[in-house]
Amino acid sequence: MEFQFLPRFYLLVSLSILFLAPFHAQAKIKVTYCDKKADYAVKVSGVEISPNPVVSGQAATFKISATSGKAIYGGEVVIGVSYVGVPVHTERIDLCEEVTCPVANGNFLISHTQTLPAITPPGPYSLKMTLKDDREEVLTCVKFNFKIVFGSFVSDM
């Protein structure tokens, strides 16, 4: 009797793994400050990338959760992207286009969506984000890594 139960049990476990695998939690993205000794006015608590990995030719959203010790009335977000250590993209974005200004003292979220060209090479990338206020004072600077894959490989899965 127990012997007949084992094949069914293995089948059930295998199907559970197969169907639940897409729902597993993504690995937490490791964020480091550009200057580990600096006391930035804005503290970054996390980064979320969707989809992760980023898919060339498709929209990707980067959400940066942060906390400010003071109100922010304006400024800019400077984004630098490197591919295997070589700078490949720099972008300056008005902070008030990404969040509602003024940003109140406390928690806030910077969310930026961008579609990468379909010819974007797959591989490891790093992003450096510097947040400056309207007087050019650096409020925070963080770095994190992410990965890009070709769109055709992901859509075939």
C-alpha positions as CSV (number, residue, x, y, z in Angstrom):
1,M,0.0,0.0,0.0
2,E,2.8,2.5,0.9
3,F,4.6,1.7,-2.4
4,Q,1.6,2.8,-4.5
5,F,1.5,6.1,-2.4
6,L,5.1,7.1,-3.3
7,P,4.7,7.7,-7.0
8,R,1.6,9.8,-6.4
9,F,3.4,11.7,-3.7
10,Y,6.4,12.4,-6.0
11,L,4.0,13.5,-8.8
12,L,2.2,15.9,-6.4
13,V,5.5,17.4,-5.2
14,S,6.8,17.8,-8.7
15,L,3.6,19.5,-9.9
16,S,3.6,21.8,-6.9
17,I,7.2,22.9,-7.6
18,L,6.4,23.4,-11.3
19,F,3.3,25.5,-10.6
20,L,4.6,27.5,-7.6
21,A,8.1,28.2,-9.0
22,P,7.0,31.4,-10.8
23,F,5.6,32.8,-7.5
24,H,8.8,32.6,-5.5
25,A,10.2,35.8,-4.1
26,Q,12.8,37.7,-6.1
27,A,16.2,38.1,-4.5
28,K,16.6,41.3,-2.6
29,I,18.6,43.9,-4.6
30,K,21.8,44.9,-2.7
31,V,22.1,48.7,-2.5
32,T,25.3,50.4,-1.5
33,Y,25.9,54.1,-0.9
34,C,28.5,55.8,-3.1
35,D,30.3,57.2,-0.1
36,K,29.9,54.8,2.8
37,K,31.1,57.5,5.3
38,A,28.7,60.2,4.1
39,D,25.6,61.1,6.2
40,Y,23.1,61.6,3.3
41,A,19.9,63.5,4.1
42,V,18.0,60.9,2.1
43,K,18.3,57.2,3.1
44,V,17.4,54.6,0.6
45,S,15.6,51.6,2.1
46,G,15.2,49.4,-1.0
47,V,15.1,49.0,-4.8
48,E,12.6,47.1,-6.8
49,I,13.0,46.3,-10.5
50,S,10.2,45.0,-12.6
51,P,10.6,42.8,-14.5
52,N,13.7,41.3,-12.9
53,P,15.8,40.5,-14.9
54,V,15.1,43.5,-17.2
55,V,14.1,42.4,-20.7
56,S,15.5,44.2,-23.8
57,G,12.9,45.8,-25.9
58,Q,10.4,45.9,-23.0
59,A,9.5,48.5,-20.4
60,A,11.4,48.2,-17.1
61,T,10.4,50.0,-13.9
62,F,12.8,50.9,-11.2
63,K,11.3,51.8,-7.8
64,I,13.5,53.4,-5.2
65,S,12.1,53.6,-1.6
66,A,13.6,56.3,0.5
67,T,13.2,58.5,3.5
68,S,14.1,62.2,3.8
69,G,14.9,64.0,7.0
70,K,13.7,67.3,5.4
71,A,11.3,68.5,2.8
72,I,12.6,68.6,-0.8
73,Y,11.3,71.4,-3.0
74,G,12.9,70.4,-6.2
75,G,16.1,68.9,-7.7
76,E,17.2,66.3,-10.1
77,V,17.9,62.6,-10.3
78,V,21.1,61.7,-12.1
79,I,21.2,58.1,-13.4
80,G,24.4,56.5,-14.7
81,V,24.3,53.0,-16.2
82,S,27.4,50.9,-16.8
83,Y,27.8,47.7,-18.7
84,V,30.6,45.4,-17.5
85,G,32.2,48.6,-15.9
86,V,31.9,50.8,-19.0
87,P,29.5,53.8,-18.8
88,V,26.8,53.4,-21.4
89,H,24.0,55.8,-20.4
90,T,23.6,58.9,-18.4
91,E,20.3,60.6,-17.8
92,R,19.2,63.7,-15.8
93,I,15.6,63.8,-14.7
94,D,13.7,66.6,-13.0
95,L,12.8,65.2,-9.5
96,C,9.3,66.7,-9.7
97,E,8.6,64.6,-12.9
98,E,9.1,61.5,-10.8
99,V,7.5,62.5,-7.5
100,T,5.0,65.2,-6.4
101,C,7.0,68.2,-5.2
102,P,7.5,69.3,-2.6
103,V,8.5,65.9,-1.1
104,A,7.4,66.0,2.5
105,N,9.7,65.0,5.4
106,G,9.4,61.2,5.6
107,N,9.0,58.2,3.3
108,F,8.7,58.6,-0.5
109,L,9.1,56.6,-3.7
110,I,10.9,57.4,-6.9
111,S,9.5,55.4,-9.8
112,H,11.0,55.5,-13.3
113,T,9.9,53.4,-16.2
114,Q,12.0,53.2,-19.4
115,T,11.9,50.9,-22.5
116,L,15.2,49.6,-23.5
117,P,16.1,49.2,-27.2
118,A,15.6,45.6,-28.4
119,I,19.4,45.5,-29.3
120,T,20.5,46.2,-25.7
121,P,23.2,43.6,-25.0
122,P,22.3,41.1,-22.3
123,G,24.5,40.8,-19.3
124,P,25.4,42.4,-16.0
125,Y,24.8,46.2,-15.5
126,S,25.3,48.6,-12.6
127,L,23.2,51.7,-11.9
128,K,24.4,54.7,-10.0
129,M,21.6,57.1,-8.8
130,T,22.5,60.5,-7.4
131,L,19.7,62.7,-6.0
132,K,20.4,66.4,-5.7
133,D,18.2,69.2,-4.3
134,D,17.4,72.5,-6.1
135,R,20.6,73.9,-4.7
136,E,22.7,71.1,-6.2
137,E,23.4,69.6,-2.8
138,V,23.7,65.8,-3.0
139,L,21.0,64.3,-0.9
140,T,21.9,60.7,-1.6
141,C,23.9,58.5,-4.0
142,V,23.4,54.8,-4.3
143,K,24.6,52.0,-6.6
144,F,23.2,48.6,-7.4
145,N,23.5,45.8,-10.0
146,F,20.9,44.4,-12.3
147,K,20.8,42.0,-15.3
148,I,19.4,42.4,-18.8
149,V,18.2,39.5,-20.9
150,F,17.1,39.3,-24.6
151,G,13.4,39.6,-25.0
152,S,13.1,36.7,-27.4
153,F,14.6,34.3,-24.8
154,V,12.1,35.3,-22.1
155,S,9.1,35.2,-24.4
156,D,9.9,31.7,-25.5
157,M,9.6,30.3,-21.9
